[in-house]
Each structure stands twice: as C-alpha cells, then as structure tokens.
Amino acid sequence: MDILRFVGIGIVATAIIVVLKSQKPELGLWVTLAAGTFLFLMGAGRLSAVIDLLRNYADRSGIDSTYVTTLLKIIGIAYIAEFGAEICKDAGESAIASKIELAGKVMIIVLAMPIMTSILDLVIRIMP
Amino acid sequence: MDLIFRIAAIGILVAVLNIVLNKSGKEEISMLTTLAGLIIVLLMVLQEINRLFSTIRTMFSF
C-alpha cells in the first residue's frame, strides 16, 4: 500500500530532524523542505491523473475551459501558499507565514474576479 | 528518498567536525565548515524545490 510508504518516509524524516536539531538546528529546516517536496512529488502522479479526468469531463460536458483552468490555478496557488506558510511556521516565523497566506488570498481573489463578473452579468441579463 | 539521508549525513558530519575543530582550538575553521555544509545542503534542496515548482506549474497549468 502506498500510504505506508508515505507515512514511513514522513516518520523517518521527522526522526532525522530530531537528531539533527539537537546538533545543528539550522539544518532541520532543510530536511523538512526536502521531505515535504519529496512527499508531494510522490503523490503528484496520481493527482495529475485526477486532474486530467476532471478536464476531460469538463470538456465533454461543454463547460467553458477557462473556468476549469482558473479553478486548477486557484488550487495550485492555495497549495503552494499553504506549503510555504507551513514551512515558515515550522521555522518559527509566523509573521512571514501570515504574509504568505495574505498574498495567496489576494492572488486567488484576483483570479476569481472574472468568474464573479460573468455570473453577475448572467444574473443581470436574467432579471426582468 | 536518498536526498533526506544525504542531508542527514552532511549534518552529522558537520556537527562532528565542529566538535573536533572546537576542541583543537580552531573555532573559525569550524565556523567555515558549518557554512560549507549549510551551503551544500541548500543547493541540493533548492534543486528539489525547483523540481517541485515545475511539477506544480505543469500540473495546474500556471
């Protein structure tokens, strides 16, 4: 089962970080980063399969592809912002983490703007 | 997976080197070895992060 590999790697990385933190606290951050990226890259294969499936269904059902692309972009931005914010929180810099989250929210709002305007136009057109 | 073990090996090596150098009275050299170890680890992890960001870029069609 793949989940066992994920959990195993996570626990091994945490154990290594505990050992390193006692000797060299500054290296702990880098092991966290390496483990985080490695775990995501392992899961990325399955995720891309799901995304392709989503895209196929959207094309077949006639939904405008820009909406699906925007949705995927928003998911990507949310993931990266959360990844960076958690790493900064681990290192003890919660101020920087909140700034990263703020930037992520701003970018998501900016991306969601066109969708909102198109919905409003639709509503206005329907109104008598 | 081996990246994590490599970073751990470098960290422990630098720690041991530091202790030895400190005991033999060469503080500044131990400082330099710490910096060297840190930079090597940083370069290795940066490559990994670059791979992560390019994967996300292709997957979420940035």
N, CA and C atoms of all chains as a GROMACS GRO file, in nm:
protein
  570
    1MET      N    1   0.086  -0.118   0.000
    1MET     CA    2   0.000   0.000   0.000
    1MET      C    3   0.089   0.124   0.000
    2ASP      N    4   0.055   0.222  -0.081
    2ASP     CA    5   0.140   0.340  -0.093
    2ASP      C    6   0.138   0.424   0.032
    3ILE      N    7   0.024   0.423   0.100
    3ILE     CA    8   0.016   0.511   0.217
    3ILE      C    9   0.123   0.472   0.318
    4LEU      N   10   0.157   0.342   0.322
    4LEU     CA   11   0.261   0.300   0.417
    4LEU      C   12   0.393   0.367   0.381
    5ARG      N   13   0.420   0.375   0.248
    5ARG     CA   14   0.548   0.440   0.209
    5ARG      C   15   0.546   0.586   0.251
    6PHE      N   16   0.434   0.653   0.227
    6PHE     CA   17   0.427   0.795   0.264
    6PHE      C   18   0.454   0.813   0.413
    7VAL      N   19   0.379   0.737   0.495
    7VAL     CA   20   0.391   0.755   0.640
    7VAL      C   21   0.532   0.718   0.684
    8GLY      N   22   0.586   0.610   0.623
    8GLY     CA   23   0.722   0.568   0.662
    8GLY      C   24   0.822   0.677   0.639
    9ILE      N   25   0.816   0.735   0.517
    9ILE     CA   26   0.913   0.841   0.485
    9ILE      C   27   0.893   0.959   0.578
   10GLY      N   28   0.768   0.994   0.607
   10GLY     CA   29   0.744   1.108   0.696
   10GLY      C   30   0.805   1.086   0.833
   11ILE      N   31   0.785   0.964   0.887
   11ILE     CA   32   0.836   0.938   1.022
   11ILE      C   33   0.988   0.935   1.020
   12VAL      N   34   1.047   0.874   0.916
   12VAL     CA   35   1.194   0.869   0.910
   12VAL      C   36   1.249   1.011   0.903
   13ALA      N   37   1.185   1.096   0.820
   13ALA     CA   38   1.235   1.234   0.808
   13ALA      C   39   1.224   1.306   0.943
   14THR      N   40   1.111   1.284   1.013
   14THR     CA   41   1.095   1.351   1.142
   14THR      C   42   1.203   1.303   1.239
   15ALA      N   43   1.231   1.172   1.238
   15ALA     CA   44   1.333   1.121   1.330
   15ALA      C   45   1.467   1.186   1.299
   16ILE      N   46   1.499   1.196   1.169
   16ILE     CA   47   1.628   1.257   1.132
   16ILE      C   48   1.632   1.401   1.178
   17ILE      N   49   1.518   1.471   1.162
   17ILE     CA   50   1.517   1.612   1.203
   17ILE      C   51   1.542   1.625   1.352
   18VAL      N   52   1.482   1.534   1.431
   18VAL     CA   53   1.501   1.543   1.576
   18VAL      C   54   1.649   1.526   1.608
   19VAL      N   55   1.714   1.429   1.540
   19VAL     CA   56   1.857   1.408   1.567
   19VAL      C   57   1.936   1.532   1.528
   20LEU      N   58   1.904   1.584   1.407
   20LEU     CA   59   1.982   1.698   1.358
   20LEU      C   60   1.959   1.820   1.443
   21LYS      N   61   1.835   1.839   1.491
   21LYS     CA   62   1.804   1.964   1.563
   21LYS      C   63   1.889   1.974   1.688
   22SER      N   64   1.919   1.858   1.750
   22SER     CA   65   1.998   1.870   1.874
   22SER      C   66   2.139   1.918   1.840
   23GLN      N   67   2.194   1.871   1.727
   23GLN     CA   68   2.330   1.912   1.694
   23GLN      C   69   2.331   2.043   1.618
   24LYS      N   70   2.254   2.046   1.507
   24LYS     CA   71   2.264   2.161   1.415
   24LYS      C   72   2.120   2.210   1.390
   25PRO      N   73   2.067   2.304   1.467
   25PRO     CA   74   1.927   2.343   1.450
   25PRO      C   75   1.898   2.397   1.310
   26GLU      N   76   1.997   2.463   1.245
   26GLU     CA   77   1.963   2.528   1.118
   26GLU      C   78   1.941   2.425   1.008
   27LEU      N   79   1.991   2.302   1.022
   27LEU     CA   80   1.974   2.204   0.914
   27LEU      C   81   1.835   2.141   0.918
   28GLY      N   82   1.768   2.154   1.034
   28GLY     CA   83   1.636   2.090   1.045
   28GLY      C   84   1.540   2.144   0.941
   29LEU      N   85   1.549   2.274   0.914
   29LEU     CA   86   1.457   2.335   0.817
   29LEU      C   87   1.474   2.272   0.681
   30TRP      N   88   1.603   2.243   0.645
   30TRP     CA   89   1.626   2.193   0.509
   30TRP      C   90   1.577   2.050   0.495
   31VAL      N   91   1.588   1.971   0.603
   31VAL     CA   92   1.537   1.835   0.592
   31VAL      C   93   1.385   1.840   0.579
   32THR      N   94   1.321   1.935   0.651
   32THR     CA   95   1.174   1.946   0.639
   32THR      C   96   1.137   1.978   0.495
   33LEU      N   97   1.208   2.076   0.438
   33LEU     CA   98   1.178   2.114   0.299
   33LEU      C   99   1.197   1.995   0.206
   34ALA      N  100   1.308   1.924   0.223
   34ALA     CA  101   1.335   1.812   0.133
   34ALA      C  102   1.226   1.706   0.146
   35ALA      N  103   1.191   1.673   0.271
   35ALA     CA  104   1.088   1.570   0.291
   35ALA      C  105   0.956   1.615   0.234
   36GLY      N  106   0.919   1.744   0.256
   36GLY     CA  107   0.791   1.794   0.205
   36GLY      C  108   0.784   1.785   0.054
   37THR      N  109   0.889   1.834  -0.012
   37THR     CA  110   0.885   1.829  -0.159
   37THR      C  111   0.884   1.685  -0.208
   38PHE      N  112   0.960   1.599  -0.142
   38PHE     CA  113   0.967   1.460  -0.190
   38PHE      C  114   0.831   1.393  -0.176
   39LEU      N  115   0.763   1.418  -0.062
   39LEU     CA  116   0.633   1.353  -0.044
   39LEU      C  117   0.533   1.403  -0.148
   40PHE      N  118   0.540   1.535  -0.178
   40PHE     CA  119   0.445   1.585  -0.276
   40PHE      C  120   0.474   1.526  -0.414
   41LEU      N  121   0.603   1.519  -0.449
   41LEU     CA  122   0.636   1.466  -0.582
   41LEU      C  123   0.591   1.321  -0.595
   42MET      N  124   0.596   1.249  -0.482
   42MET     CA  125   0.550   1.109  -0.491
   42MET      C  126   0.402   1.106  -0.521
   43GLY      N  127   0.324   1.196  -0.458
   43GLY     CA  128   0.179   1.192  -0.479
   43GLY      C  129   0.136   1.262  -0.605
   44ALA      N  130   0.228   1.333  -0.672
   44ALA     CA  131   0.187   1.418  -0.784
   44ALA      C  132   0.135   1.334  -0.899
   45GLY      N  133   0.191   1.214  -0.919
   45GLY     CA  134   0.149   1.132  -1.032
   45GLY      C  135   0.000   1.106  -1.027
   46ARG      N  136  -0.046   1.062  -0.912
   46ARG     CA  137  -0.190   1.030  -0.904
   46ARG      C  138  -0.274   1.154  -0.919
   47LEU      N  139  -0.222   1.265  -0.863
   47LEU     CA  140  -0.301   1.388  -0.868
   47LEU      C  141  -0.318   1.431  -1.013
   48SER      N  142  -0.214   1.420  -1.097
   48SER     CA  143  -0.228   1.466  -1.235
   48SER      C  144  -0.328   1.379  -1.308
   49ALA      N  145  -0.336   1.250  -1.272
   49ALA     CA  146  -0.437   1.165  -1.337
   49ALA      C  147  -0.576   1.218  -1.305
   50VAL      N  148  -0.599   1.254  -1.178
   50VAL     CA  149  -0.732   1.304  -1.140
   50VAL      C  150  -0.763   1.433  -1.216
   51ILE      N  151  -0.660   1.518  -1.228
   51ILE     CA  152  -0.683   1.648  -1.294
   51ILE      C  153  -0.717   1.626  -1.440
   52ASP      N  154  -0.648   1.533  -1.506
   52ASP     CA  155  -0.681   1.508  -1.648
   52ASP      C  156  -0.824   1.459  -1.660
   53LEU      N  157  -0.865   1.370  -1.566
   53LEU     CA  158  -1.002   1.319  -1.571
   53LEU      C  159  -1.100   1.435  -1.559
   54LEU      N  160  -1.072   1.524  -1.463
   54LEU     CA  161  -1.161   1.640  -1.441
   54LEU      C  162  -1.171   1.722  -1.568
   55ARG      N  163  -1.055   1.741  -1.632
   55ARG     CA  164  -1.053   1.825  -1.752
   55ARG      C  165  -1.135   1.760  -1.863
   56ASN      N  166  -1.120   1.626  -1.878
   56ASN     CA  167  -1.196   1.557  -1.985
   56ASN      C  168  -1.344   1.574  -1.963
   57TYR      N  169  -1.389   1.552  -1.839
   57TYR     CA  170  -1.532   1.563  -1.815
   57TYR      C  171  -1.580   1.705  -1.842
   58ALA      N  172  -1.497   1.804  -1.802
   58ALA     CA  173  -1.539   1.943  -1.824
   58ALA      C  174  -1.552   1.969  -1.974
   59ASP      N  175  -1.454   1.922  -2.054
   59ASP     CA  176  -1.463   1.948  -2.199
   59ASP      C  177  -1.586   1.880  -2.255
   60ARG      N  178  -1.608   1.753  -2.211
   60ARG     CA  179  -1.717   1.679  -2.273
   60ARG      C  180  -1.851   1.742  -2.237
   61SER      N  181  -1.863   1.794  -2.113
   61SER     CA  182  -1.994   1.847  -2.073
   61SER      C  183  -2.010   1.991  -2.121
   62GLY      N  184  -1.916   2.041  -2.200
   62GLY     CA  185  -1.938   2.170  -2.262
   62GLY      C  186  -1.912   2.288  -2.171
   63ILE      N  187  -1.854   2.266  -2.050
   63ILE     CA  188  -1.824   2.381  -1.964
   63ILE      C  189  -1.706   2.456  -2.028
   64ASP      N  190  -1.711   2.590  -2.019
   64ASP     CA  191  -1.604   2.671  -2.076
   64ASP      C  192  -1.471   2.634  -2.008
   65SER      N  193  -1.366   2.610  -2.090
   65SER     CA  194  -1.241   2.557  -2.032
   65SER      C  195  -1.174   2.661  -1.943
   66THR      N  196  -1.205   2.791  -1.964
   66THR     CA  197  -1.135   2.891  -1.880
   66THR      C  198  -1.173   2.871  -1.734
   67TYR      N  199  -1.301   2.831  -1.708
   67TYR     CA  200  -1.339   2.814  -1.568
   67TYR      C  201  -1.257   2.702  -1.504
   68VAL      N  202  -1.241   2.590  -1.576
   68VAL     CA  203  -1.168   2.478  -1.517
   68VAL      C  204  -1.022   2.518  -1.496
   69THR      N  205  -0.966   2.590  -1.595
   69THR     CA  206  -0.824   2.628  -1.579
   69THR      C  207  -0.808   2.720  -1.461
   70THR      N  208  -0.902   2.816  -1.446
   70THR     CA  209  -0.891   2.907  -1.332
   70THR      C  210  -0.903   2.829  -1.202
   71LEU      N  211  -0.995   2.733  -1.202
   71LEU     CA  212  -1.014   2.653  -1.079
   71LEU      C  213  -0.884   2.582  -1.044
   72LEU      N  214  -0.821   2.522  -1.145
   72LEU     CA  215  -0.695   2.450  -1.116
   72LEU      C  216  -0.588   2.546  -1.071
   73LYS      N  217  -0.583   2.663  -1.132
   73LYS     CA  218  -0.481   2.762  -1.088
   73LYS      C  219  -0.502   2.798  -0.944
   74ILE      N  220  -0.629   2.818  -0.905
   74ILE     CA  221  -0.657   2.856  -0.767
   74ILE      C  222  -0.613   2.745  -0.673
   75ILE      N  223  -0.638   2.619  -0.713
   75ILE     CA  224  -0.596   2.508  -0.627
   75ILE      C  225  -0.444   2.507  -0.614
   76GLY      N  226  -0.375   2.531  -0.727
   76GLY     CA  227  -0.229   2.533  -0.723
   76GLY      C  228  -0.176   2.642  -0.633
   77ILE      N  229  -0.233   2.764  -0.649
   77ILE     CA  230  -0.188   2.875  -0.565
   77ILE      C  231  -0.213   2.843  -0.419
   78ALA      N  232  -0.331   2.789  -0.389
   78ALA     CA  233  -0.363   2.759  -0.249
   78ALA      C  234  -0.261   2.660  -0.193
   79TYR      N  235  -0.228   2.559  -0.275
   79TYR     CA  236  -0.135   2.457  -0.223
   79TYR      C  237   0.003   2.516  -0.197
   80ILE      N  238   0.054   2.593  -0.293
   80ILE     CA  239   0.190   2.645  -0.276
   80ILE      C  240   0.194   2.743  -0.159
   81ALA      N  241   0.091   2.829  -0.148
   81ALA     CA  242   0.090   2.926  -0.037
   81ALA      C  243   0.088   2.852   0.096
   82GLU      N  244   0.008   2.747   0.103
   82GLU     CA  245  -0.001   2.673   0.229
   82GLU      C  246   0.132   2.604   0.258
   83PHE      N  247   0.196   2.552   0.152
   83PHE     CA  248   0.326   2.485   0.169
   83PHE      C  249   0.428   2.583   0.227
   84GLY      N  250   0.438   2.701   0.165
   84GLY     CA  251   0.535   2.799   0.214
   84GLY      C  252   0.502   2.846   0.354
   85ALA      N  253   0.370   2.870   0.379
   85ALA     CA  254   0.334   2.923   0.510
   85ALA      C  255   0.366   2.822   0.619
   86GLU      N  256   0.342   2.694   0.593
   86GLU     CA  257   0.369   2.594   0.698
   86GLU      C  258   0.518   2.584   0.724
   87ILE      N  259   0.598   2.592   0.616
   87ILE     CA  260   0.744   2.583   0.637
   87ILE      C  261   0.789   2.700   0.723
   88CYS      N  262   0.736   2.820   0.695
   88CYS     CA  263   0.778   2.937   0.774
   88CYS      C  264   0.731   2.920   0.918
   89LYS      N  265   0.611   2.866   0.938
   89LYS     CA  266   0.563   2.848   1.077
   89LYS      C  267   0.654   2.749   1.149
   90ASP      N  268   0.693   2.642   1.077
   90ASP     CA  269   0.784   2.545   1.142
   90ASP      C  270   0.910   2.612   1.189
   91ALA      N  271   0.962   2.702   1.105
   91ALA     CA  272   1.088   2.767   1.142
   91ALA      C  273   1.065   2.873   1.248
   92GLY      N  274   0.938   2.894   1.288
   92GLY     CA  275   0.913   2.989   1.396
   92GLY      C  276   0.881   3.129   1.347
   93GLU      N  277   0.873   3.148   1.214
   93GLU     CA  278   0.847   3.283   1.161
   93GLU      C  279   0.699   3.295   1.126
   94SER      N  280   0.612   3.305   1.227
   94SER     CA  281   0.468   3.306   1.193
   94SER      C  282   0.429   3.437   1.127
   95ALA      N  283   0.506   3.543   1.148
   95ALA     CA  284   0.472   3.670   1.081
   95ALA      C  285   0.484   3.653   0.930
   96ILE      N  286   0.596   3.596   0.887
   96ILE     CA  287   0.615   3.577   0.743
   96ILE      C  288   0.508   3.483   0.689
   97ALA      N  289   0.474   3.380   0.768
   97ALA     CA  290   0.374   3.284   0.722
   97ALA      C  291   0.242   3.355   0.695
   98SER      N  292   0.202   3.446   0.784
   98SER     CA  293   0.072   3.513   0.760
   98SER      C  294   0.082   3.602   0.638
   99LYS      N  295   0.200   3.660   0.613
   99LYS     CA  296   0.213   3.745   0.492
   99LYS      C  297   0.197   3.658   0.367
  100ILE      N  298   0.256   3.538   0.370
  100ILE     CA  299   0.245   3.449   0.253
  100ILE      C  300   0.100   3.412   0.232
  101GLU      N  301   0.030   3.383   0.341
  101GLU     CA  302  -0.112   3.345   0.326
  101GLU      C  303  -0.192   3.463   0.270
  102LEU      N  304  -0.159   3.584   0.318
  102LEU     CA  305  -0.230   3.703   0.267
  102LEU      C  306  -0.207   3.715   0.117
  103ALA      N  307  -0.081   3.698   0.074
  103ALA     CA  308  -0.053   3.710  -0.070
  103ALA      C  309  -0.131   3.605  -0.148
  104GLY      N  310  -0.137   3.482  -0.093
  104GLY     CA  311  -0.211   3.376  -0.161
  104GLY      C  312  -0.357   3.412  -0.176
  105LYS      N  313  -0.415   3.467  -0.067
  105LYS     CA  314  -0.559   3.502  -0.075
  105LYS      C  315  -0.580   3.609  -0.180
  106VAL      N  316  -0.490   3.711  -0.182
  106VAL     CA  317  -0.508   3.820  -0.278
  106VAL      C  318  -0.504   3.764  -0.419
  107MET      N  319  -0.409   3.674  -0.446
  107MET     CA  320  -0.399   3.624  -0.584
  107MET      C  321  -0.520   3.542  -0.620
  108ILE      N  322  -0.574   3.468  -0.520
  108ILE     CA  323  -0.692   3.385  -0.552
  108ILE      C  324  -0.809   3.475  -0.583
  109ILE      N  325  -0.824   3.586  -0.506
  109ILE     CA  326  -0.936   3.677  -0.534
  109ILE      C  327  -0.922   3.735  -0.673
  110VAL      N  328  -0.798   3.774  -0.706
  110VAL     CA  329  -0.776   3.834  -0.839
  110VAL      C  330  -0.815   3.734  -0.946
  111LEU      N  331  -0.780   3.606  -0.925
  111LEU     CA  332  -0.813   3.506  -1.028
  111LEU      C  333  -0.963   3.482  -1.034
  112ALA      N  334  -1.031   3.496  -0.919
  112ALA     CA  335  -1.174   3.462  -0.918
  112ALA      C  336  -1.259   3.577  -0.974
  113MET      N  337  -1.196   3.694  -0.992
  113MET     CA  338  -1.274   3.812  -1.038
  113MET      C  339  -1.352   3.784  -1.167
  114PRO      N  340  -1.287   3.737  -1.275
  114PRO     CA  341  -1.363   3.722  -1.399
  114PRO      C  342  -1.483   3.630  -1.384
  115ILE      N  343  -1.468   3.526  -1.302
  115ILE     CA  344  -1.582   3.434  -1.287
  115ILE      C  345  -1.698   3.507  -1.221
  116MET      N  346  -1.665   3.586  -1.118
  116MET     CA  347  -1.773   3.659  -1.049
  116MET      C  348  -1.843   3.756  -1.145
  117THR      N  349  -1.761   3.827  -1.227
  117THR     CA  350  -1.824   3.923  -1.316
  117THR      C  351  -1.914   3.851  -1.416
  118SER      N  352  -1.870   3.735  -1.463
  118SER     CA  353  -1.955   3.667  -1.562
  118SER      C  354  -2.084   3.622  -1.496
  119ILE      N  355  -2.077   3.577  -1.369
  119ILE     CA  356  -2.202   3.537  -1.302
  119ILE      C  357  -2.293   3.656  -1.286
  120LEU      N  358  -2.237   3.771  -1.246
  120LEU     CA  359  -2.322   3.889  -1.226
  120LEU      C  360  -2.388   3.928  -1.358
  121ASP      N  361  -2.309   3.925  -1.467
  121ASP     CA  362  -2.370   3.959  -1.597
  121ASP      C  363  -2.487   3.865  -1.625
  122LEU      N  364  -2.466   3.737  -1.598
  122LEU     CA  365  -2.573   3.640  -1.625
  122LEU      C  366  -2.699   3.678  -1.547
  123VAL      N  367  -2.678   3.709  -1.418
  123VAL     CA  368  -2.795   3.740  -1.333
  123VAL      C  369  -2.865   3.864  -1.386
  124ILE      N  370  -2.784   3.966  -1.421
  124ILE     CA  371  -2.847   4.090  -1.467
  124ILE      C  372  -2.926   4.064  -1.594
  125ARG      N  373  -2.871   3.978  -1.682
  125ARG     CA  374  -2.942   3.952  -1.808
  125ARG      C  375  -3.076   3.882  -1.779
  126ILE      N  376  -3.075   3.794  -1.676
  126ILE     CA  377  -3.199   3.718  -1.650
  126ILE      C  378  -3.304   3.808  -1.586
  127MET      N  379  -3.255   3.906  -1.506
  127MET     CA  380  -3.353   3.989  -1.434
  127MET      C  381  -3.448   4.059  -1.534
  128PRO      N  382  -3.575   4.067  -1.503
  128PRO     CA  383  -3.667   4.133  -1.598
  128PRO      C  384  -3.639   4.283  -1.611
  129MET      N  385   1.440   0.993  -0.207
  129MET     CA  386   1.448   0.944  -0.069
  129MET      C  387   1.592   0.956  -0.019
  130ASP      N  388   1.686   0.929  -0.110
  130ASP     CA  389   1.823   0.932  -0.062
  130ASP      C  390   1.866   1.075  -0.030
  131LEU      N  391   1.792   1.174  -0.086
  131LEU     CA  392   1.829   1.313  -0.056
  131LEU      C  393   1.821   1.338   0.094
  132ILE      N  394   1.714   1.287   0.157
  132ILE     CA  395   1.697   1.312   0.300
  132ILE      C  396   1.814   1.250   0.376
  133PHE      N  397   1.852   1.127   0.335
  133PHE     CA  398   1.963   1.064   0.407
  133PHE      C  399   2.093   1.138   0.382
  134ARG      N  400   2.110   1.190   0.258
  134ARG     CA  401   2.234   1.264   0.230
  134ARG      C  402   2.244   1.388   0.318
  135ILE      N  403   2.130   1.460   0.330
  135ILE     CA  404   2.131   1.581   0.413
  135ILE      C  405   2.161   1.545   0.558
  136ALA      N  406   2.103   1.433   0.605
  136ALA     CA  407   2.128   1.392   0.742
  136ALA      C  408   2.277   1.361   0.760
  137ALA      N  409   2.335   1.291   0.660
  137ALA     CA  410   2.477   1.255   0.671
  137ALA      C  411   2.562   1.381   0.677
  138ILE      N  412   2.532   1.479   0.590
  138ILE     CA  413   2.611   1.603   0.590
  138ILE      C  414   2.597   1.672   0.724
  139GLY      N  415   2.473   1.676   0.776
  139GLY     CA  416   2.452   1.745   0.903
  139GLY      C  417   2.534   1.684   1.014
  140ILE      N  418   2.529   1.550   1.026
  140ILE     CA  419   2.601   1.485   1.134
  140ILE      C  420   2.750   1.502   1.114
  141LEU      N  421   2.797   1.491   0.988
  141LEU     CA  422   2.940   1.508   0.962
  141LEU      C  423   2.986   1.646   1.006
  142VAL      N  424   2.906   1.749   0.969
  142VAL     CA  425   2.945   1.886   1.006
  142VAL      C  426   2.946   1.900   1.157
  143ALA      N  427   2.847   1.838   1.223
  143ALA     CA  428   2.841   1.850   1.369
  143ALA      C  429   2.967   1.791   1.432
  144VAL      N  430   3.004   1.669   1.385
  144VAL     CA  431   3.121   1.604   1.443
  144VAL      C  432   3.245   1.687   1.414
  145LEU      N  433   3.257   1.733   1.288
  145LEU     CA  434   3.374   1.814   1.251
  145LEU      C  435   3.384   1.934   1.342
  146ASN      N  436   3.269   1.997   1.366
  146ASN     CA  437   3.269   2.115   1.452
  146ASN      C  438   3.324   2.086   1.589
  147ILE      N  439   3.276   1.976   1.647
  147ILE     CA  440   3.320   1.945   1.783
  147ILE      C  441   3.471   1.923   1.784
  148VAL      N  442   3.519   1.846   1.682
  148VAL     CA  443   3.663   1.816   1.679
  148VAL      C  444   3.742   1.945   1.664
  149LEU      N  445   3.697   2.031   1.569
  149LEU     CA  446   3.773   2.154   1.544
  149LEU      C  447   3.769   2.244   1.667
  150ASN      N  448   3.652   2.250   1.733
  150ASN     CA  449   3.644   2.337   1.852
  150ASN      C  450   3.740   2.288   1.959
  151LYS      N  451   3.743   2.154   1.975
  151LYS     CA  452   3.830   2.100   2.081
  151LYS      C  453   3.975   2.133   2.048
  152SER      N  454   4.011   2.129   1.917
  152SER     CA  455   4.153   2.153   1.884
  152SER      C  456   4.181   2.301   1.874
  153GLY      N  457   4.084   2.384   1.915
  153GLY     CA  458   4.113   2.526   1.927
  153GLY      C  459   4.095   2.605   1.800
  154LYS      N  460   4.042   2.546   1.692
  154LYS     CA  461   4.030   2.621   1.566
  154LYS      C  462   3.883   2.658   1.546
  155GLU      N  463   3.837   2.761   1.616
  155GLU     CA  464   3.694   2.796   1.609
  155GLU      C  465   3.658   2.846   1.470
  156GLU      N  466   3.742   2.932   1.410
  156GLU     CA  467   3.700   2.995   1.285
  156GLU      C  468   3.687   2.890   1.175
  157ILE      N  469   3.773   2.786   1.178
  157ILE     CA  470   3.762   2.685   1.073
  157ILE      C  471   3.633   2.606   1.093
  158SER      N  472   3.596   2.582   1.217
  158SER     CA  473   3.472   2.506   1.239
  158SER      C  474   3.354   2.589   1.191
  159MET      N  475   3.364   2.721   1.208
  159MET     CA  476   3.257   2.807   1.156
  159MET      C  477   3.246   2.791   1.004
  160LEU      N  478   3.365   2.786   0.938
  160LEU     CA  479   3.364   2.774   0.792
  160LEU      C  480   3.305   2.641   0.750
  161THR      N  481   3.338   2.533   0.820
  161THR     CA  482   3.283   2.403   0.779
  161THR      C  483   3.132   2.403   0.796
  162THR      N  484   3.084   2.470   0.903
  162THR     CA  485   2.938   2.476   0.918
  162THR      C  486   2.876   2.546   0.799
  163LEU      N  487   2.935   2.660   0.761
  163LEU     CA  488   2.880   2.734   0.646
  163LEU      C  489   2.885   2.649   0.521
  164ALA      N  490   2.998   2.579   0.501
  164ALA     CA  491   3.010   2.498   0.378
  164ALA      C  492   2.902   2.391   0.376
  165GLY      N  493   2.884   2.322   0.489
  165GLY     CA  494   2.780   2.217   0.493
  165GLY      C  495   2.644   2.275   0.465
  166LEU      N  496   2.619   2.393   0.522
  166LEU     CA  497   2.487   2.455   0.504
  166LEU      C  498   2.464   2.488   0.357
  167ILE      N  499   2.568   2.541   0.292
  167ILE     CA  500   2.550   2.582   0.151
  167ILE      C  501   2.529   2.459   0.063
  168ILE      N  502   2.602   2.352   0.091
  168ILE     CA  503   2.584   2.231   0.009
  168ILE      C  504   2.441   2.181   0.023
  169VAL      N  505   2.392   2.175   0.148
  169VAL     CA  506   2.256   2.126   0.170
  169VAL      C  507   2.157   2.218   0.101
  170LEU      N  508   2.184   2.350   0.111
  170LEU     CA  509   2.092   2.447   0.049
  170LEU      C  510   2.082   2.424  -0.100
  171LEU      N  511   2.198   2.403  -0.167
  171LEU     CA  512   2.194   2.384  -0.312
  171LEU      C  513   2.116   2.258  -0.346
  172MET      N  514   2.139   2.151  -0.269
  172MET     CA  515   2.068   2.026  -0.302
  172MET      C  516   1.918   2.045  -0.286
  173VAL      N  517   1.876   2.112  -0.178
  173VAL     CA  518   1.732   2.125  -0.154
  173VAL      C  519   1.671   2.221  -0.255
  174LEU      N  520   1.750   2.320  -0.300
  174LEU     CA  521   1.693   2.414  -0.398
  174LEU      C  522   1.661   2.342  -0.527
  175GLN      N  523   1.747   2.247  -0.568
  175GLN     CA  524   1.714   2.171  -0.689
  175GLN      C  525   1.582   2.098  -0.670
  176GLU      N  526   1.564   2.041  -0.551
  176GLU     CA  527   1.441   1.965  -0.525
  176GLU      C  528   1.320   2.058  -0.531
  177ILE      N  529   1.334   2.178  -0.475
  177ILE     CA  530   1.222   2.272  -0.475
  177ILE      C  531   1.193   2.317  -0.617
  178ASN      N  532   1.300   2.333  -0.698
  178ASN     CA  533   1.279   2.372  -0.837
  178ASN      C  534   1.197   2.266  -0.909
  179ARG      N  535   1.230   2.140  -0.880
  179ARG     CA  536   1.154   2.031  -0.944
  179ARG      C  537   1.010   2.036  -0.898
  180LEU      N  538   0.988   2.065  -0.768
  180LEU     CA  539   0.850   2.070  -0.715
  180LEU      C  540   0.772   2.179  -0.786
  181PHE      N  541   0.831   2.299  -0.796
  181PHE     CA  542   0.757   2.410  -0.855
  181PHE      C  543   0.729   2.384  -1.001
  182SER      N  544   0.826   2.322  -1.075
  182SER     CA  545   0.797   2.298  -1.218
  182SER      C  546   0.687   2.194  -1.229
  183THR      N  547   0.685   2.094  -1.139
  183THR     CA  548   0.576   1.995  -1.146
  183THR      C  549   0.442   2.062  -1.123
  184ILE      N  550   0.437   2.151  -1.020
  184ILE     CA  551   0.310   2.217  -0.992
  184ILE      C  552   0.271   2.305  -1.110
  185ARG      N  553   0.373   2.373  -1.168
  185ARG     CA  554   0.341   2.462  -1.280
  185ARG      C  555   0.280   2.383  -1.394
  186THR      N  556   0.338   2.266  -1.427
  186THR     CA  557   0.281   2.192  -1.541
  186THR      C  558   0.147   2.133  -1.502
  187MET      N  559   0.133   2.087  -1.378
  187MET     CA  560   0.010   2.017  -1.344
  187MET      C  561  -0.109   2.114  -1.336
  188PHE      N  562  -0.090   2.228  -1.269
  188PHE     CA  563  -0.203   2.319  -1.252
  188PHE      C  564  -0.206   2.424  -1.361
  189SER      N  565  -0.133   2.400  -1.471
  189SER     CA  566  -0.134   2.488  -1.589
  189SER      C  567  -0.120   2.634  -1.548
  190PHE      N  568  -0.012   2.664  -1.477
  190PHE     CA  569   0.008   2.806  -1.438
  190PHE      C  570   0.037   2.894  -1.558
   0.00000   0.00000   0.00000
